């Protein structure tokens, strides 16, 4: 007679984004697993890490360390980061292990794409002049129809939705990505990253939606900004680490860039006296592009689906390529 397989033991980390009501819903959805519920602090996570845990879901980035991997030991099979960015997870002990890493990419696409265009429209329609009650006369507003948008990371879940919105405004859309970009009617051109500098001279707007990886960090630097059409707009809703901040400041001061809309910066948060905070042609928001009334529900549905698949031994959704770091 075949013995029943032991239940998967899953650590759920309780936080503002994964509260007790959410955890209760997860456990009710898949009662075939055993659950260990802990708070999102070192005592909670590390204190329960040695109990034959097979999966850790929602661990804060700061606590995802080689020490945690060692504490859990060989029973650990799957780690889920509820956010899209998981650059803190790529340490040797995790990358070189057989552990499966999943993340929350794609599910925040609509709100991040909306935010990118909120920043762009605020700048092109001079809303920052009026909301700031400035006395100087604003430049004539810019219409987006007929302009060219270059979307770096245009093949991802967020990038594709930015491309879609750009096309809806009547823009020509160039998607830059090293992954295959789907054939859609709203993308005019598809380029891989080695041709990024070649397409920048035609860009009226450059929007960054690419993940932070060992390859992509520092992509937007002096050479990148110099290659852009003079007077272009720059929007970043991805990660601040893709931008060399001093080079961005220089491009804005010189007039090479007309304006920048930034939801993310490097460092983050910026020092109180940083130049970007007082520049009249910059709009800053505090890394809030991924928030909406639906993003937590989508995150919950992804977790529930993956737990169901995990206990059945099926492939998981949103598996991260640990070598490419996204």
Secondary structure, 3 states (H helix, E strand, C coil): CCCCCCCCEEEEEECCCCCHHHHHHHHHHCCCCEEEEEECCHHHHHHCCCCCCCEEECCCHHHCCHHHHHHHHHHCCEEECCCCCCHHHCCHHHHCCCCEEECCCCCCHHHHHHHHHHHHHHHHCCHHHHHCCCCCCCCCCCCCCCCEEEEECCCCHHHHHHHHHHHHCCCEEEEECCCCCCCCCCCCEEECHHHHHHHHCCCCEEEECCCCCCCCCCCECHHHHHHCCCCEEEEECCCHHHECHHHHHHHHHHCCEEEEEECCCCCCCCCCCCHHHCCCCEEECCCCCCCCCCHHHHHHHHHHHHHHHHHHCCCCCCECCCCCCC
